[in-house]
């Protein structure tokens, strides 16, 4: 789901792939990969969270209130 949403929003595919990457077994490579595109990935993930918040709020507004 995240992959599709991020691609649809036009984010760089390298950022997306790095963010969704599986665990690297080589610790040196893992440290490098963790830092690669980090500022861009943070912005991308915040945009995804903001988008999901909008979806959640629209669902909540459309839900009838429960009465005790």
Secondary structure as the mmCIF struct_conf table of DSSP 4:
data_model
#
loop_
_struct_conf.conf_type_id
_struct_conf.id
_struct_conf.beg_label_comp_id
_struct_conf.beg_label_asym_id
_struct_conf.beg_label_seq_id
_struct_conf.end_label_comp_id
_struct_conf.end_label_asym_id
_struct_conf.end_label_seq_id
HELX_RH_AL_P HELX_RH_AL_P1 UNK A 2 UNK A 8
TURN_TY1_P TURN_TY1_P1 UNK A 9 UNK A 10
HELX_RH_AL_P HELX_RH_AL_P2 UNK A 13 UNK A 19
TURN_TY1_P TURN_TY1_P2 UNK A 20 UNK A 20
HELX_LH_PP_P HELX_LH_PP_P1 UNK A 21 UNK A 24
BEND BEND1 UNK A 25 UNK A 26
HELX_RH_AL_P HELX_RH_AL_P3 UNK A 27 UNK A 35
TURN_TY1_P TURN_TY1_P3 UNK A 36 UNK A 37
HELX_RH_AL_P HELX_RH_AL_P4 UNK A 38 UNK A 62
BEND BEND2 UNK A 63 UNK A 63
HELX_LH_PP_P HELX_LH_PP_P2 UNK A 64 UNK A 66
#
